Amino acid sequence: MSTDTTAGSEPELDFEDALRRLEDVVDTLERGEPGLSEALAKYEEGVRLLARCQGLLDRAERSVALLSGVDEAGEPVTAPFDASATATVDPPSVPTPTAKKSRKRAPASPPPDDESIPF
């Protein structure tokens, strides 16, 4: 079942619908179901949907205002939200081969003296 979309339909999608469709595209591609030509079309659709979602998020961030206080007249004082100050993402904590903890092992009993071993 193909759910091809035209590039003109994504701008009318709200964030939730675009994200839901993007998740469907990713699931389909991860399962490996479509043939090559359909997979490429799905990939292109996913790229468009991702751009749509990112654009909607960027627009939402720009419209958020921080309440910084109240003036003498009781009116709220706001400042633009600076998403770059909070947009740091910690990398996932995935152990790497070099980050293995070393175990302390009990010292092995020394081998018997063997004159053929150079050490």
N, CA, C and O of each residue as an XYZ file, in Angstrom:
476
protein
N       0.836     -1.178      0.000
C       0.000      0.000      0.000
C       0.877      1.236      0.000
O       1.676      1.425      0.917
N       0.748      2.048     -0.971
C       1.587      3.230     -1.100
C       0.815      4.456     -0.641
O      -0.343      4.651     -1.011
N       1.476      5.286      0.175
C       0.861      6.529      0.639
C       1.686      7.707      0.148
O       2.065      8.583      0.925
N       1.957      7.716     -1.142
C       2.739      8.808     -1.701
C       1.987     10.110     -1.516
O       0.762     10.163     -1.629
N       2.740     11.155     -1.232
C       2.157     12.476     -1.079
C       2.850     13.427     -2.017
O       3.960     13.174     -2.486
N       2.195     14.497     -2.276
C       2.835     15.515     -3.089
C       3.479     16.516     -2.176
O       3.057     16.679     -1.031
N       4.506     17.199     -2.668
C       5.232     18.164     -1.848
C       4.317     19.275     -1.383
O       4.589     19.884     -0.349
N       3.254     19.567     -2.091
C       2.368     20.657     -1.724
C       1.475     20.340     -0.541
O       0.907     21.259      0.050
N       1.326     19.056     -0.167
C       0.404     18.726      0.910
C       1.027     18.860      2.299
O       0.292     19.072      3.264
N       2.343     18.745      2.441
C       2.962     18.808      3.748
C       2.785     20.152      4.461
O       2.553     20.153      5.670
N       2.884     21.305      3.771
C       2.739     22.557      4.509
C       1.408     22.708      5.229
O       1.314     23.500      6.167
N       0.374     21.975      4.822
C      -0.918     22.091      5.473
C      -1.034     21.156      6.675
O      -1.991     21.267      7.442
N      -0.100     20.252      6.856
C      -0.145     19.333      7.990
C       0.247     20.056      9.271
O       1.149     20.893      9.281
N      -0.457     19.711     10.365
C       0.006     20.239     11.640
C       1.148     19.347     12.123
O       1.425     18.307     11.525
N       1.800     19.752     13.193
C       2.985     19.050     13.667
C       2.689     17.586     13.982
O       3.429     16.697     13.562
N       1.618     17.338     14.715
C       1.310     15.973     15.129
C       1.066     15.053     13.937
O       1.541     13.918     13.920
N       0.321     15.544     12.935
C       0.057     14.722     11.747
C       1.334     14.469     10.955
O       1.569     13.355     10.485
N       2.159     15.506     10.809
C       3.415     15.339     10.070
C       4.334     14.369     10.794
O       4.977     13.533     10.159
N       4.400     14.471     12.114
C       5.247     13.565     12.880
C       4.735     12.132     12.794
O       5.527     11.199     12.660
N       3.437     11.950     12.869
C       2.836     10.619     12.767
C       3.169     10.000     11.400
O       3.542      8.830     11.317
N       3.030     10.793     10.339
C       3.344     10.274      8.997
C       4.832      9.975      8.864
O       5.215      8.985      8.242
N       5.672     10.830      9.449
C       7.114     10.585      9.414
C       7.447      9.282     10.135
O       8.260      8.498      9.646
N       6.837      9.043     11.275
C       7.065      7.789     11.994
C       6.627      6.589     11.169
O       7.296      5.555     11.185
N       5.520      6.706     10.450
C       5.057      5.618      9.577
C       6.068      5.340      8.465
O       6.350      4.185      8.146
N       6.609      6.408      7.879
C       7.601      6.250      6.815
C       8.839      5.549      7.361
O       9.357      4.621      6.739
N       9.310      5.991      8.518
C      10.502      5.378      9.114
C      10.248      3.907      9.426
O      11.097      3.059      9.149
N       9.082      3.599     10.002
C       8.758      2.199     10.297
C       8.764      1.346      9.036
O       9.304      0.240      9.033
N       8.164      1.856      7.967
C       8.113      1.122      6.705
C       9.517      0.877      6.161
O       9.830     -0.224      5.708
N      10.356      1.904      6.208
C      11.723      1.755      5.698
C      12.539      0.812      6.577
O      13.337      0.029      6.061
N      12.354      0.875      7.894
C      13.100     -0.009      8.788
C      12.721     -1.472      8.590
O      13.567     -2.355      8.733
N      11.470     -1.734      8.264
C      11.039     -3.108      8.018
C      11.570     -3.625      6.690
O      11.596     -4.835      6.464
N      11.997     -2.720      5.806
C      12.541     -3.127      4.524
C      11.493     -3.627      3.556
O      11.808     -4.377      2.632
N      10.265     -3.227      3.754
C       9.175     -3.730      2.917
C       9.180     -3.194      1.490
O       9.008     -3.973      0.553
N       9.370     -1.901      1.293
C       9.224     -1.411     -0.089
C      10.414     -1.798     -0.954
O      11.522     -2.029     -0.471
N      10.139     -1.858     -2.256
C      11.220     -2.055     -3.204
C      12.055     -0.785     -3.284
O      11.742      0.215     -2.637
N      13.105     -0.828     -4.070
C      14.036      0.291     -4.127
C      13.367      1.594     -4.548
O      13.568      2.617     -3.895
N      12.581      1.587     -5.615
C      11.982      2.842     -6.089
C      10.984      3.386     -5.077
O      10.919      4.596     -4.864
N      10.201      2.501     -4.447
C       9.253      2.974     -3.435
C       9.991      3.434     -2.177
O       9.572      4.386     -1.519
N      11.083      2.757     -1.849
C      11.871      3.159     -0.677
C      12.455      4.560     -0.889
O      12.466      5.375      0.034
N      12.941      4.838     -2.102
C      13.467      6.182     -2.388
C      12.369      7.234     -2.279
O      12.597      8.322     -1.749
N      11.181      6.914     -2.779
C      10.063      7.851     -2.679
C       9.685      8.074     -1.216
O       9.403      9.204     -0.816
N       9.677      7.003     -0.414
C       9.375      7.121      1.013
C      10.443      7.960      1.711
O      10.128      8.793      2.561
N      11.699      7.739      1.351
C      12.788      8.506      1.943
C      12.616      9.997      1.645
O      12.756     10.833      2.538
N      12.316     10.323      0.394
C      12.100     11.725      0.020
C      10.914     12.313      0.773
O      10.962     13.463      1.209
N       9.850     11.531      0.927
C       8.691     11.992      1.703
C       9.108     12.239      3.145
O       8.710     13.236      3.748
N       9.908     11.334      3.700
C      10.387     11.499      5.072
C      11.216     12.757      5.246
O      11.098     13.447      6.258
N      12.054     13.059      4.266
C      12.866     14.275      4.334
C      11.968     15.505      4.328
O      12.196     16.443      5.091
N      10.947     15.507      3.473
C      10.012     16.644      3.435
C       9.253     16.777      4.756
O       9.083     17.881      5.273
N       8.797     15.638      5.299
C       8.071     15.670      6.565
C       8.962     16.143      7.711
O       8.523     16.902      8.575
N      10.205     15.695      7.714
C      11.146     16.126      8.742
C      11.377     17.636      8.664
O      11.410     18.316      9.689
N      11.537     18.154      7.449
C      11.712     19.599      7.270
C      10.471     20.348      7.751
O      10.583     21.415      8.355
N       9.300     19.795      7.486
C       8.047     20.410      7.943
C       8.001     20.458      9.468
O       7.698     21.501     10.049
N       8.297     19.345     10.109
C       8.283     19.299     11.577
C       9.306     20.269     12.167
O       9.006     20.982     13.124
N      10.500     20.296     11.605
C      11.538     21.196     12.116
C      11.126     22.650     11.943
O      11.350     23.468     12.835
N      10.525     22.980     10.799
C      10.052     24.346     10.574
C       8.977     24.747     11.573
O       8.982     25.868     12.082
N       8.057     23.834     11.854
C       7.013     24.128     12.835
C       7.596     24.309     14.232
O       7.158     25.183     14.980
N       8.579     23.489     14.586
C       9.229     23.645     15.888
C       9.988     24.965     15.976
O       9.920     25.657     16.992
N      10.707     25.313     14.920
C      11.434     26.589     14.908
C      10.484     27.759     15.066
O      10.761     28.695     15.816
N       9.363     27.710     14.361
C       8.378     28.786     14.441
C       7.787     28.871     15.853
O       7.569     29.965     16.374
N       7.532     27.726     16.460
C       6.993     27.713     17.820
C       7.996     28.291     18.812
O       7.616     29.036     19.715
N       9.280     27.952     18.650
C      10.306     28.496     19.546
C      10.391     30.013     19.436
O      10.579     30.705     20.437
N      10.253     30.520     18.223
C      10.324     31.975     18.035
C       9.132     32.684     18.646
O       9.231     33.857     19.005
N       8.007     31.995     18.770
C       6.810     32.651     19.280
C       6.693     32.564     20.802
O       5.840     33.223     21.397
N       7.531     31.767     21.424
C       7.479     31.638     22.876
C       8.146     32.850     23.502
O       9.237     33.251     23.096
N       7.490     33.422     24.483
C       8.056     34.564     25.203
C       8.187     34.181     26.667
O       7.335     33.485     27.220
N       9.245     34.636     27.274
C       9.469     34.367     28.680
C       8.902     35.500     29.517
O       9.131     36.675     29.231
N       8.175     35.143     30.530
C       7.651     36.135     31.453
C       8.780     36.499     32.399
O       9.260     35.656     33.158
N       9.205     37.759     32.354
C      10.324     38.165     33.191
C       9.892     39.033     34.363
O      10.729     39.448     35.166
N       8.623     39.307     34.471
C       8.149     40.093     35.600
C       6.875     40.831     35.253
O       6.234     40.571     34.235
N       6.530     41.756     36.123
C       5.340     42.583     35.945
C       5.754     44.028     36.161
O       6.472     44.345     37.110
N       5.288     44.917     35.258
C       5.655     46.328     35.413
C       4.754     47.011     36.443
O       3.890     46.376     37.048
N       4.972     48.333     36.634
C       4.224     49.090     37.639
C       2.714     49.076     37.387
O       1.923     49.158     38.327
N       2.327     48.975     36.141
C       0.906     48.979     35.791
C       0.278     47.589     35.909
O      -0.912     47.422     35.643
N       1.071     46.594     36.304
C       0.551     45.240     36.432
C       0.558     44.462     35.141
O       0.016     43.359     35.072
N       1.174     45.032     34.105
C       1.254     44.347     32.810
C       2.454     43.400     32.800
O       3.501     43.711     33.367
N       2.297     42.241     32.152
C       3.435     41.317     32.100
C       4.571     41.867     31.259
O       4.345     42.495     30.225
N       5.789     41.628     31.707
C       6.993     42.006     30.969
C       7.569     40.708     30.404
O       7.878     39.772     31.142
N       7.703     40.675     29.085
C       8.194     39.457     28.448
C       9.475     39.728     27.678
O       9.779     40.865     27.315
N      10.211     38.665     27.441
C      11.436     38.721     26.641
C      11.389     37.550     25.672
O      10.828     36.505     26.000
N      11.968     37.705     24.482
C      11.972     36.586     23.536
C      12.720     35.387     24.118
O      13.691     35.540     24.859
N      12.260     34.228     23.776
C      12.881     32.992     24.225
C      14.105     32.707     23.372
O      14.027     32.745     22.144
N      15.237     32.421     24.011
C      16.467     32.091     23.296
C      16.690     30.589     23.389
O      17.254     30.093     24.364
N      16.244     29.876     22.371
C      16.341     28.416     22.386
C      17.772     27.938     22.295
O      18.071     26.823     22.721
N      18.669     28.751     21.751
C      20.051     28.296     21.613
C      20.714     28.134     22.968
O      21.674     27.374     23.097
N      20.224     28.832     23.976
C      20.813     28.718     25.304
C      20.446     27.399     25.967
O      21.154     26.943     26.865
N      19.358     26.781     25.542
C      18.913     25.531     26.164
C      18.896     24.369     25.198
O      18.390     23.301     25.543
N      19.425     24.535     24.012
C      19.312     23.508     22.990
C      20.457     22.516     23.008
O      20.703     21.855     21.999
N      21.160     22.389     24.113
C      22.227     21.404     24.155
C      21.635     20.048     24.469
O      20.757     19.918     25.322
N      22.115     19.062     23.785
C      21.635     17.706     23.967
C      22.821     16.863     24.408
O      23.854     16.822     23.739
N      22.659     16.195     25.534
C      23.719     15.318     25.991
C      23.719     14.070     25.124
O      22.660     13.517     24.827
N      24.899     13.628     24.720
C      24.939     12.413     23.921
C      24.479     11.235     24.766
O      24.655     11.232     25.984
N      23.893     10.240     24.123
C      23.433      9.082     24.896
C      24.609      8.392     25.557
O      25.701      8.341     24.992
N      24.395      7.870     26.730
C      25.488      7.203     27.426
C      25.559      5.762     26.956
O      24.891      4.872     27.482
N      26.381      5.571     25.963
C      26.594      4.247     25.410
C      28.038      3.877     25.698
O      28.954      4.605     25.316
N      28.246      2.765     26.359
C      29.632      2.407     26.653
C      30.415      2.133     25.379
O      29.918      1.505     24.444
N      31.611      2.602     25.366
C      32.489      2.351     24.225
C      33.501      1.298     24.617
O      33.742      1.074     25.804
N      34.092      0.655     23.637
C      35.066     -0.387     23.964
C      36.205      0.113     24.841
O      36.730     -0.647     25.656
N      36.599      1.379     24.691
C      37.701      1.913     25.486
C      37.252      2.352     26.870
O      38.091      2.656     27.718
N      35.949      2.390     27.116
C      35.446      2.865     28.397
C      35.115      1.713     29.343
O      34.412      1.906     30.335
N      35.609      0.539     29.043
C      35.317     -0.594     29.919
C      36.014     -0.413     31.260
O      37.140      0.080     31.336
N      35.327     -0.819     32.298
C      35.916     -0.758     33.624
C      36.863     -1.933     33.778
O      36.565     -3.057     33.374
N      37.989     -1.648     34.359
C      38.927     -2.740     34.564
C      38.618     -3.413     35.895
O      38.356     -2.760     36.905
N      38.655     -4.695     35.860
C      38.424     -5.454     37.083
C      39.768     -5.757     37.720
O      40.745     -6.087     37.047
N      39.783     -5.638     39.002
C      41.008     -6.037     39.698
C      40.912     -7.532     39.936
O      39.965     -8.034     40.541
N      41.897     -8.204     39.453
C      41.931     -9.645     39.622
C      42.966     -9.983     40.687
O      43.956     -9.279     40.890
N      42.696    -11.054     41.328
C      43.672    -11.520     42.313
C      44.938    -11.918     41.565
O      44.866    -12.533     40.501
N      46.075    -11.575     42.107
C      47.312    -11.927     41.404
C      47.439    -13.443     41.286
O      47.209    -14.195     42.233
N      47.809    -13.846     40.094
C      47.991    -15.273     39.843
C      49.267    -15.729     40.520
O      50.201    -14.951     40.715
N      49.292    -16.972     40.866
C      50.517    -17.479     41.482
C      51.610    -17.477     40.424
O      51.354    -17.816     39.269
N      52.793    -17.110     40.796
C      53.873    -17.022     39.801
C      54.155    -18.395     39.201
O      54.133    -19.415     39.890
N      54.422    -18.390     37.894
C      54.718    -19.680     37.248
C      56.062    -20.198     37.743
O      56.914    -19.432     38.193
N      56.226    -21.475     37.652
C      57.527    -22.023     38.066
C      58.627    -21.479     37.162
O      58.392    -21.186     35.989
N      59.816    -21.349     37.710
C      60.940    -20.830     36.926
C      61.209    -21.739     35.744
O      61.413    -22.946     35.880
N      61.199    -21.109     34.579
C      61.464    -21.847     33.362
C      62.543    -21.092     32.635
O      62.305    -19.960     32.215
N      63.663    -21.632     32.473
C      64.798    -20.972     31.858
C      64.581    -20.661     30.390
O      65.306    -19.832     29.841
N      63.609    -21.294     29.724
C      63.379    -21.025     28.311
C      62.566    -19.761     28.093
O      62.515    -19.264     26.969
N      61.923    -19.219     29.135
C      61.141    -17.984     29.014
C      62.087    -16.819     29.246
O      62.757    -16.751     30.276
N      62.143    -15.871     28.256
C      63.134    -14.785     28.358
C      62.811    -13.761     29.433
O      63.689    -12.955     29.740
N      61.676    -13.726     30.006
C      61.343    -12.691     30.989
C      61.384    -13.214     32.383
O      61.129    -12.469     33.329
